[in-house]
């Protein structure tokens, strides 16, 4: 056994009495079968903690893990801000310790980025930006960014402002290239059905808000201008506005990747908190041209998708990239993340990438994350996600789901609680044999539209036997209009939706989509509304409609509800 402590010494022997100071020193000293005991405290990482095949077979655990005496171990990629100056308006300023942060934390609490709504600003789109008959935006300084919430109902893009010029009567806003031109092409749709919403639309015509100017500061917000941070705290956020020394405990994330493991096998982390990482791509001239889930346009060819029966068309990216994980496990097998906490992160919390197998995430918490909670990507086999609480994610990138699997085989997502999510809760893209079992999913779809508590898209195997199974889940309180508790979409095939309880949604399930569903069966479910007639390719069998007030009186519904969600550890 080796020991590490924040006050340790890397020249020592790594014993309980004389622990190492860094994980890197313990990693290099450990061999297969070694347990690395981490004493409590915050470890400020100066670089990504990297693991290769040579570092396999090691357990990293918080001291006292699994006992009441477990110590709090935090691996942080942030830097505390120091040497403040304070203005008369209560705004504190400091030189940044690294790249301009997209997130900021005070005493562990998220500080909101300064923003102002644009819904009432009469912007007129031009080839490279906007004009407005108003001198007010001429006062915008800083690294301003426009947000396009609902560019499509399921999308929210971001583009930087390159320059703001004007006179006493009008303002010209020049947007960063190439993001703005790409956004103009991407967020283009034609809706052909009859009605007030029909017509041709460019999602960039109406940005919904602007962020990150000192002109937008209110109490409890921050903004950046180049290498300078502007922060106006609430009373209690580390310091009162009248403090002469400036705020304490203010941390800016610096590292984009806290942990990168590649080709590693049989490594376990127990009881560790991973915190304070960022993702900087949206701050570049490339912007963040979100499309769906964690995916965004990476600047390649665009394609047009035409709906059935002349309903219209949308533009979709042909070259899709994804928000990366702040913890990345690439081509790894036998990884176990047990009882860990993932928080204050600027991308996706954890990503499994490549041809890994038999990796497990259990008994953890994902909270206060800018993007998605957990992603398992193409090539993964036999992964398990069980007994986790995933909530307050997608705080900056509102299309990000709590849990996303794509291109995987035999993934099991079981007994998790997913809540407080801006769009989809659990997302299953095309794959084979995914089982979504006994999860409690609630208060999803809080910001964007056209999604669901559980969302399944594309073929899921070549038969019902090899397909996806959604069983025993409780899905309730999908919040915004135009959503479904369980949403099978975009040619979903070979899906069994069985013995779930679904209520308090726009509708419990959707049956008619484009491309159409094929070999999708809904059987033995309990929901609070009749979903309608089943089209070709869909089977509805032995489902029950109950009002929410009747669920507690129904023995079968009560049993499903009792079995769903997290179990005691």
C-alpha positions as CSV (number, residue, x, y, z in Angstrom):
1,X,0.0,0.0,0.0
2,X,1.2,3.5,-0.8
3,X,0.0,6.8,0.8
4,X,-0.4,10.2,-0.7
5,X,-1.2,13.5,1.1
6,X,-1.4,17.1,0.1
7,X,1.3,17.9,2.6
8,X,3.4,14.9,1.7
9,X,6.9,14.7,0.1
10,X,7.6,13.0,-3.2
11,X,11.2,12.2,-2.0
12,X,9.8,10.1,0.8
13,X,8.9,6.4,0.9
14,X,5.1,6.9,0.4
15,X,4.2,5.3,3.8
16,X,1.4,6.3,6.1
17,X,3.9,8.3,8.2
18,X,5.7,9.9,5.2
19,X,3.2,10.0,2.3
20,X,4.0,11.1,-1.2
21,X,2.7,14.6,-2.3
22,X,1.4,13.8,-5.8
23,X,-0.6,11.2,-7.6
24,X,2.1,11.1,-10.3
25,X,4.7,9.9,-7.8
26,X,2.4,7.2,-6.4
27,X,1.4,6.2,-10.0
28,X,5.1,5.7,-10.9
29,X,5.8,3.7,-7.8
30,X,2.7,1.5,-7.9
31,X,2.5,-1.9,-9.5
32,X,-0.4,-4.3,-10.2
33,X,-2.3,-5.0,-7.0
34,X,-1.2,-1.8,-5.3
35,X,-3.7,0.2,-3.3
36,X,-2.9,4.0,-3.3
37,X,-4.5,5.5,-0.2
38,X,-5.3,9.2,-0.7
39,X,-5.4,11.3,2.5
40,X,-8.0,14.1,2.7
41,X,-7.5,17.5,1.1
42,X,-7.4,19.2,-2.3
43,X,-4.8,18.2,-4.8
44,X,-4.2,21.0,-7.3
45,X,-3.2,19.3,-10.5
46,X,-0.7,21.2,-12.6
47,X,-1.2,18.9,-15.6
48,X,-3.5,16.1,-16.7
49,X,-3.1,13.0,-14.6
50,X,-2.2,10.4,-17.3
51,X,-2.4,6.6,-17.1
52,X,-1.1,4.2,-19.7
53,X,-1.1,0.4,-19.9
54,X,2.0,0.3,-17.6
55,X,-0.2,1.8,-14.8
56,X,-2.8,-1.0,-14.9
57,X,-4.1,-2.9,-11.9
58,X,-4.0,-0.2,-9.3
59,X,-6.7,1.1,-6.9
60,X,-6.8,4.8,-5.9
61,X,-9.1,5.3,-3.0
62,X,-10.0,8.0,-0.4
63,X,-8.7,7.1,3.0
64,X,-11.5,5.4,5.0
65,X,-13.6,4.8,1.9
66,X,-16.9,3.2,2.7
67,X,-16.7,4.1,6.4
68,X,-18.1,7.0,8.4
69,X,-14.5,8.2,8.7
70,X,-14.0,8.6,4.9
71,X,-11.8,11.6,4.2
72,X,-12.8,14.1,1.5
73,X,-10.3,13.9,-1.4
74,X,-10.6,16.4,-4.3
75,X,-8.5,16.3,-7.5
76,X,-8.8,19.9,-8.8
77,X,-7.8,21.4,-12.1
78,X,-8.5,24.9,-10.9
79,X,-6.4,27.8,-9.5
80,X,-7.5,30.2,-6.7
81,X,-7.7,33.8,-7.8
82,X,-5.5,36.2,-5.8
83,X,-4.3,39.8,-5.8
84,X,-7.6,41.5,-6.3
85,X,-8.3,45.2,-6.9
86,X,-11.7,46.5,-6.0
87,X,-13.7,49.3,-7.7
88,X,-16.3,51.6,-6.2
89,X,-19.1,49.6,-7.7
90,X,-18.1,46.5,-5.7
91,X,-16.6,44.8,-8.7
92,X,-13.3,42.9,-8.0
93,X,-10.7,42.5,-10.7
94,X,-7.7,40.2,-11.0
95,X,-5.3,38.9,-13.5
96,X,-6.2,35.4,-14.5
97,X,-3.9,32.4,-13.7
98,X,-4.6,30.8,-17.1
99,X,-7.0,31.1,-20.1
100,X,-10.1,33.1,-19.6
101,X,-12.5,30.8,-17.8
102,X,-16.0,30.0,-19.0
103,X,-17.0,29.0,-15.4
104,X,-16.1,30.4,-12.0
105,X,-16.6,29.0,-8.5
106,X,-16.7,30.8,-5.1
107,X,-16.3,28.5,-2.0
108,X,-17.4,25.6,-4.3
109,X,-20.5,27.4,-5.5
110,X,-21.0,28.2,-9.2
111,X,-20.9,31.9,-10.1
112,X,-23.1,32.8,-13.1
113,X,-21.6,34.4,-16.1
114,X,-22.9,37.9,-16.6
115,X,-25.6,38.1,-19.2
116,X,-28.3,40.2,-20.7
117,X,-31.4,39.2,-22.7
118,X,-31.6,40.1,-26.4
119,X,-35.2,39.2,-27.0
120,X,-36.3,42.9,-27.0
121,X,-33.2,44.2,-28.9
122,X,-34.2,44.9,-32.6
123,X,-31.2,43.3,-34.2
124,X,-31.1,43.1,-38.0
125,X,-28.9,40.3,-39.3
126,X,-26.2,41.1,-41.9
127,X,-23.7,39.0,-43.8
128,X,-21.2,39.1,-40.9
129,X,-23.2,40.1,-37.9
130,X,-26.0,42.5,-36.9
131,X,-27.0,46.2,-36.9
132,X,-29.3,47.8,-34.3
133,X,-30.7,51.3,-34.2
134,X,-29.6,51.7,-30.6
135,X,-26.4,53.1,-29.2
136,X,-26.6,50.9,-26.0
137,X,-24.7,47.9,-27.3
138,X,-21.8,50.2,-28.1
139,X,-20.9,50.1,-24.4
140,X,-20.4,46.3,-24.5
141,X,-16.8,45.5,-23.7
142,X,-15.2,42.1,-23.0
143,X,-15.2,38.8,-24.7
144,X,-18.9,38.9,-25.5
145,X,-20.7,35.8,-26.7
146,X,-24.2,35.5,-28.3
147,X,-26.4,32.6,-27.3
148,X,-29.0,31.1,-29.7
149,X,-31.4,29.1,-27.5
150,X,-33.8,27.2,-29.6
151,X,-31.9,27.7,-32.9
152,X,-33.7,24.4,-33.5
153,X,-36.1,23.4,-30.7
154,X,-33.4,20.9,-29.5
155,X,-30.3,23.1,-30.2
156,X,-28.5,26.0,-28.5
157,X,-25.6,27.5,-30.3
158,X,-22.9,30.0,-29.2
159,X,-20.8,32.5,-31.2
160,X,-18.3,35.1,-30.1
161,X,-18.6,38.8,-31.0
162,X,-15.5,40.0,-32.8
163,X,-16.1,43.7,-32.6
164,X,-18.7,46.3,-31.5
165,X,-18.7,49.7,-33.2
166,X,-21.2,52.5,-33.6
167,X,-22.2,56.1,-33.0
168,X,-24.8,58.0,-31.0
169,X,-27.6,56.4,-33.0
170,X,-26.7,52.9,-34.0
171,X,-24.4,50.0,-33.4
172,X,-22.8,47.4,-35.7
173,X,-21.9,44.1,-34.2
174,X,-19.4,42.0,-36.1
175,X,-19.5,38.3,-35.2
176,X,-16.4,36.0,-35.1
177,X,-15.5,34.0,-38.2
178,X,-16.0,31.3,-39.2
179,X,-18.6,30.5,-36.6
180,X,-21.2,33.0,-37.7
181,X,-21.3,32.0,-41.3
182,X,-21.4,28.3,-40.4
183,X,-24.2,29.0,-37.9
184,X,-26.2,30.9,-40.5
185,X,-26.0,27.8,-42.8
186,X,-26.6,25.2,-40.1
187,X,-29.6,26.7,-38.3
188,X,-31.7,26.9,-41.5
189,X,-35.0,25.2,-41.7
190,X,-38.1,25.2,-43.9
191,X,-41.4,24.1,-42.4
192,X,-44.0,23.4,-45.1
193,X,-47.1,22.5,-43.2
194,X,-49.9,24.9,-42.9
195,X,-50.1,27.2,-39.9
196,X,-48.5,30.2,-38.2
197,X,-45.2,28.4,-37.6
198,X,-44.6,27.6,-41.3
199,X,-41.9,29.2,-43.4
200,X,-38.2,29.6,-43.8
201,X,-36.1,30.2,-40.7
202,X,-32.5,31.0,-39.8
203,X,-31.9,30.3,-36.1
204,X,-29.3,33.1,-36.0
205,X,-31.9,35.8,-36.8
206,X,-32.8,36.0,-33.2
207,X,-30.1,35.5,-30.6
208,X,-31.6,35.1,-27.2
209,X,-28.9,36.5,-24.9
210,X,-25.4,38.0,-24.8
211,X,-22.9,36.9,-22.2
212,X,-19.5,37.9,-20.7
213,X,-19.3,41.7,-20.7
214,X,-18.6,43.8,-17.6
215,X,-21.5,45.9,-18.8
216,X,-23.8,43.0,-17.9
217,X,-22.5,42.5,-14.3
218,X,-24.9,42.1,-11.5
219,X,-24.4,40.8,-8.0
220,X,-23.3,37.2,-8.1
221,X,-21.9,37.2,-11.7
222,X,-18.5,37.4,-13.5
223,X,-17.1,38.4,-16.9
224,X,-13.7,38.5,-18.6
225,X,-11.8,40.9,-20.8
226,X,-8.7,39.4,-22.1
227,X,-6.6,38.3,-19.1
228,X,-8.7,40.2,-16.6
229,X,-11.5,38.7,-14.5
230,X,-14.3,41.0,-13.3
231,X,-16.3,39.5,-10.4
232,X,-19.1,41.1,-8.4
233,X,-20.0,38.7,-5.5
234,X,-23.1,38.3,-3.6
235,X,-22.6,39.0,0.1
236,X,-21.3,35.7,1.4
237,X,-19.6,34.5,-1.9
238,X,-16.1,34.5,-0.2
239,X,-16.1,38.2,0.6
240,X,-18.6,41.1,0.9
241,X,-18.5,43.7,-1.8
242,X,-16.8,46.1,0.6
243,X,-13.9,43.8,1.4
244,X,-10.5,45.6,1.1
245,X,-8.6,42.3,0.5
246,X,-10.8,40.9,-2.2
247,X,-12.7,37.7,-2.3
248,X,-11.3,34.4,-0.9
249,X,-11.9,30.9,-2.2
250,X,-12.6,32.0,-5.8
251,X,-11.4,29.3,-8.2
252,X,-11.1,29.4,-12.0
253,X,-10.8,26.1,-13.8
254,X,-7.6,25.8,-15.9
255,X,-7.2,22.2,-17.0
256,X,-9.4,20.9,-19.8
257,X,-8.7,17.2,-18.9
258,X,-8.2,16.1,-15.3
259,X,-7.6,12.5,-16.1
260,X,-6.7,10.7,-19.3
261,X,-6.3,7.0,-19.2
262,X,-5.4,5.1,-22.4
263,X,-5.1,1.4,-22.9
264,X,-5.4,0.9,-19.1
265,X,-7.0,-2.2,-17.5
266,X,-8.3,-3.0,-14.0
267,X,-7.9,0.5,-12.4
268,X,-10.3,1.6,-9.7
269,X,-11.1,5.0,-8.2
270,X,-13.1,5.0,-5.0
271,X,-14.5,7.9,-3.1
272,X,-12.6,10.6,-5.0
273,X,-14.1,14.0,-6.1
274,X,-13.0,15.3,-9.5
275,X,-13.5,19.0,-9.9
276,X,-12.7,22.3,-11.5
277,X,-12.0,21.6,-15.2
278,X,-13.0,23.6,-18.3
279,X,-13.6,23.3,-22.0
280,X,-12.5,26.2,-24.1
281,X,-13.6,25.4,-27.7
282,X,-16.7,27.6,-27.5
283,X,-14.5,30.6,-26.7
284,X,-12.6,30.3,-30.0
285,X,-13.7,31.8,-33.4
286,X,-15.1,28.3,-34.1
287,X,-17.8,28.8,-31.6
288,X,-20.1,26.1,-30.4
289,X,-22.6,25.2,-33.1
290,X,-24.6,22.7,-31.1
291,X,-26.9,20.3,-33.0
292,X,-28.1,17.5,-30.7
293,X,-27.1,15.9,-27.5
294,X,-23.4,16.6,-26.9
295,X,-22.8,16.9,-30.7
296,X,-21.8,20.1,-32.6
297,X,-20.9,21.1,-36.1
298,X,-17.2,20.8,-36.6
299,X,-17.1,22.9,-39.8
300,X,-17.6,20.2,-42.4
301,X,-20.2,19.6,-45.1
302,X,-23.8,20.2,-44.2
303,X,-26.7,17.9,-45.2
304,X,-30.4,18.5,-45.6
305,X,-32.9,16.2,-44.0
306,X,-36.4,16.3,-45.6
307,X,-39.4,15.2,-43.6
308,X,-42.2,13.0,-44.8
309,X,-45.3,14.3,-46.6
310,X,-43.9,17.7,-47.4
311,X,-43.5,18.7,-43.8
312,X,-40.3,20.6,-44.5
313,X,-36.6,20.2,-44.0
314,X,-33.7,21.0,-41.6
315,X,-30.0,21.3,-42.1
316,X,-27.8,18.9,-40.2
317,X,-24.0,18.7,-39.8
318,X,-22.1,16.1,-41.7
319,X,-19.0,16.4,-39.6
320,X,-20.1,16.1,-36.0
321,X,-17.8,16.4,-33.0
322,X,-18.8,16.0,-29.4
323,X,-18.1,17.8,-26.1
324,X,-15.2,16.0,-24.6
325,X,-15.0,14.4,-21.2
326,X,-13.0,16.1,-18.5
327,X,-12.2,12.6,-17.5
328,X,-11.3,10.5,-20.5
329,X,-10.9,6.7,-20.6
330,X,-9.8,5.6,-24.0
331,X,-9.6,2.0,-25.0
332,X,-9.7,0.9,-21.4
333,X,-11.0,-2.3,-19.8
334,X,-12.0,-3.1,-16.3
335,X,-12.2,0.5,-15.1
336,X,-14.3,1.0,-12.0
337,X,-15.4,4.4,-10.7
338,X,-17.1,3.7,-7.4
339,X,-18.6,6.3,-5.0
340,X,-16.9,9.2,-6.9
341,X,-18.2,12.7,-7.3
342,X,-17.8,14.7,-10.5
343,X,-18.5,18.4,-10.1
344,X,-17.7,21.9,-11.3
345,X,-16.7,20.6,-14.7
346,X,-16.8,22.5,-18.0
347,X,-17.3,19.7,-20.6
348,X,-18.8,16.3,-20.2
349,X,-18.1,14.8,-16.8
350,X,-16.8,11.4,-17.8
351,X,-16.2,9.9,-21.3
352,X,-15.5,6.3,-22.2
353,X,-14.1,6.3,-25.8
354,X,-12.9,3.6,-28.1
355,X,-13.0,-0.2,-27.9
356,X,-13.1,-0.5,-24.1
357,X,-15.0,-3.3,-22.3
358,X,-16.4,-4.1,-18.8
359,X,-16.1,-0.6,-17.4
360,X,-18.4,0.4,-14.5
361,X,-19.6,3.7,-12.9
362,X,-21.5,3.1,-9.7
363,X,-22.7,4.8,-6.6
364,X,-21.5,8.2,-7.8
365,X,-22.8,11.7,-8.2
366,X,-22.6,14.0,-11.2
367,X,-23.6,17.5,-10.4
368,X,-22.9,21.1,-11.5
369,X,-21.5,20.3,-14.9
370,X,-21.6,22.6,-17.9
371,X,-22.2,19.8,-20.4
372,X,-23.4,16.2,-20.1
373,X,-22.8,13.9,-17.2
374,X,-21.5,10.7,-18.7
375,X,-20.8,9.5,-22.3
376,X,-20.1,6.0,-23.5
377,X,-19.0,6.0,-27.2
378,X,-18.6,3.9,-30.3
379,X,-16.9,0.5,-29.7
380,X,-17.7,0.1,-26.0
381,X,-18.9,-3.3,-24.8
382,X,-20.5,-4.5,-21.6
383,X,-20.4,-1.2,-19.7
384,X,-22.5,-0.6,-16.6
385,X,-23.9,2.6,-15.2
386,X,-25.7,1.9,-11.9
387,X,-26.9,3.6,-8.8
388,X,-25.7,7.1,-9.6
389,X,-27.3,10.5,-9.1
390,X,-27.0,12.7,-12.2
391,X,-28.4,16.2,-11.7
392,X,-27.8,19.8,-12.4
393,X,-26.0,19.1,-15.6
394,X,-26.1,20.9,-19.0
395,X,-25.7,24.2,-17.1
396,X,-24.1,26.0,-20.0
397,X,-24.7,23.6,-23.0
398,X,-28.4,23.0,-22.5
399,X,-28.8,20.3,-25.1
400,X,-26.4,17.9,-23.2
401,X,-28.1,14.8,-21.7
402,X,-27.4,13.4,-18.3
403,X,-26.3,10.0,-19.7
404,X,-25.5,9.3,-23.4
405,X,-24.6,6.0,-25.1
406,X,-23.9,5.7,-28.8
407,X,-22.6,2.9,-30.9
408,X,-22.2,0.6,-27.9
409,X,-22.9,-3.1,-27.3
410,X,-24.6,-4.5,-24.2
411,X,-24.6,-1.3,-22.1
412,X,-26.6,-1.5,-18.9
413,X,-28.0,1.7,-17.3
414,X,-29.8,0.7,-14.1
415,X,-31.1,2.1,-10.9
416,X,-29.9,5.7,-11.4
417,X,-31.7,8.9,-10.5
418,X,-31.6,11.6,-13.2
419,X,-33.1,15.0,-12.6
420,X,-32.8,18.7,-13.1
421,X,-31.8,18.4,-16.7
422,X,-32.3,21.0,-19.4
423,X,-33.1,18.5,-22.2
424,X,-33.0,14.7,-22.5
425,X,-32.3,12.7,-19.4
426,X,-31.0,9.3,-20.8
427,X,-30.1,9.1,-24.5
428,X,-29.5,5.9,-26.4
429,X,-28.3,6.5,-30.0
430,X,-27.8,3.7,-32.5
431,X,-26.3,0.6,-30.9
432,X,-26.9,-3.0,-29.9
433,X,-28.4,-4.5,-26.8
434,X,-28.7,-1.4,-24.5
435,X,-30.7,-2.1,-21.3
436,X,-32.2,0.9,-19.5
437,X,-33.6,-0.6,-16.3
438,X,-35.3,0.7,-13.1
439,X,-34.1,4.3,-13.4
440,X,-36.0,7.3,-11.8
441,X,-36.0,10.1,-14.4
442,X,-37.7,13.4,-13.5
443,X,-37.6,17.1,-14.1
444,X,-36.0,16.8,-17.5
445,X,-36.6,19.0,-20.5
446,X,-36.4,22.2,-18.4
447,X,-35.0,24.5,-21.1
448,X,-35.1,23.1,-24.7
449,X,-37.9,21.3,-26.5
450,X,-38.5,18.2,-28.6
451,X,-37.0,15.5,-26.4
452,X,-37.8,13.2,-23.5
453,X,-36.9,11.8,-20.1
454,X,-35.5,8.7,-22.0
455,X,-34.7,9.2,-25.7
456,X,-33.9,6.4,-28.1
457,X,-32.9,7.0,-31.7
458,X,-31.9,4.7,-34.6
459,X,-31.6,0.9,-34.9
460,X,-30.9,-1.0,-31.7
461,X,-29.7,-4.3,-33.0
462,X,-31.0,-6.7,-35.7
463,X,-33.8,-8.3,-33.7
464,X,-35.8,-7.8,-30.5
465,X,-33.4,-10.3,-28.9
466,X,-30.4,-8.1,-29.6
467,X,-32.2,-4.8,-29.4
468,X,-32.8,-2.2,-26.7
469,X,-34.9,-2.9,-23.6
470,X,-36.4,-0.1,-21.5
471,X,-38.0,-1.7,-18.4
472,X,-39.1,-0.7,-14.9
473,X,-38.3,3.0,-15.3
474,X,-40.3,5.8,-13.7
475,X,-40.3,8.9,-15.9
476,X,-42.2,11.9,-14.7
477,X,-42.2,15.7,-14.8
478,X,-40.8,16.3,-18.2
479,X,-41.2,20.0,-18.0
480,X,-41.4,22.1,-21.2
481,X,-44.1,21.8,-23.8
482,X,-43.6,19.5,-26.8
483,X,-41.9,16.6,-25.1
484,X,-42.5,12.9,-24.3
485,X,-41.7,10.8,-21.2
486,X,-40.2,8.1,-23.3
487,X,-39.2,9.2,-26.9
488,X,-38.4,6.7,-29.5
489,X,-37.3,8.7,-32.5
490,X,-35.6,8.8,-35.9
491,X,-36.1,5.3,-37.1
492,X,-35.7,3.6,-33.8
493,X,-35.9,-0.2,-34.4
494,X,-36.0,-3.4,-32.3
495,X,-36.9,-1.6,-29.0
496,X,-39.0,-3.1,-26.2
497,X,-40.6,-0.6,-23.8
498,X,-42.0,-2.7,-21.0
499,X,-43.5,-2.2,-17.5
500,X,-42.5,1.5,-17.1
501,X,-44.5,4.2,-15.3
502,X,-44.7,7.4,-17.2
503,X,-46.7,10.5,-16.2
504,X,-46.8,14.3,-16.1
505,X,-45.4,14.9,-19.5
506,X,-46.7,16.6,-22.7
507,X,-47.4,13.0,-23.8
508,X,-46.2,9.7,-22.4
509,X,-44.7,8.3,-25.6
510,X,-44.5,9.2,-29.3
511,X,-45.5,6.7,-32.0
512,X,-45.3,8.5,-35.3
513,X,-41.9,10.0,-36.2
514,X,-39.7,10.3,-39.3
515,X,-38.1,8.0,-40.4
516,X,-40.8,5.7,-38.9
517,X,-40.4,3.3,-36.0
518,X,-39.8,-0.3,-36.9
519,X,-40.4,-3.3,-34.6
520,X,-41.0,-1.2,-31.5
521,X,-43.2,-2.7,-28.8
522,X,-44.8,-0.9,-25.9
523,X,-46.2,-3.5,-23.5
524,X,-47.4,-3.5,-19.9
525,X,-46.6,0.2,-19.3
526,X,-48.6,2.5,-17.0
527,X,-49.1,6.1,-18.2
528,X,-51.5,8.9,-17.7
529,X,-52.7,9.5,-21.2
530,X,-53.7,7.4,-24.3
531,X,-50.9,7.7,-26.8
532,X,-53.2,7.0,-29.8
533,X,-53.3,4.3,-32.5
534,X,-50.2,2.4,-33.3
535,X,-48.8,2.9,-36.8
536,X,-47.2,0.1,-38.8
537,X,-44.1,-1.2,-37.1
538,X,-45.3,-0.4,-33.6
539,X,-47.1,-2.7,-31.2
540,X,-49.2,-1.5,-28.2
541,X,-50.1,-4.3,-25.8
542,X,-51.6,-4.4,-22.3
543,X,-50.8,-0.8,-21.4
544,X,-52.8,0.9,-18.7
545,X,-53.9,4.5,-18.4
546,X,-53.9,5.9,-14.8
547,X,-54.1,9.4,-13.5
548,X,-51.1,10.4,-11.3
549,X,-53.4,10.4,-8.3
550,X,-54.3,6.7,-8.9
551,X,-50.7,5.4,-9.0
552,X,-50.4,5.0,-5.3
553,X,-53.5,2.8,-5.2
554,X,-52.4,0.5,-8.0
555,X,-50.2,-2.4,-6.7
556,X,-48.3,-2.9,-9.9
557,X,-47.5,0.8,-10.3
558,X,-46.4,1.1,-6.7
559,X,-44.1,-1.9,-7.2
560,X,-42.5,-0.3,-10.2
561,X,-42.1,3.0,-8.5
562,X,-40.6,1.4,-5.4
563,X,-38.0,-0.5,-7.4
564,X,-36.9,2.5,-9.5
565,X,-34.0,4.8,-8.7
566,X,-31.0,4.5,-6.5
567,X,-30.6,1.8,-3.9
568,X,-29.0,2.2,-0.5
569,X,-25.3,1.4,-0.5
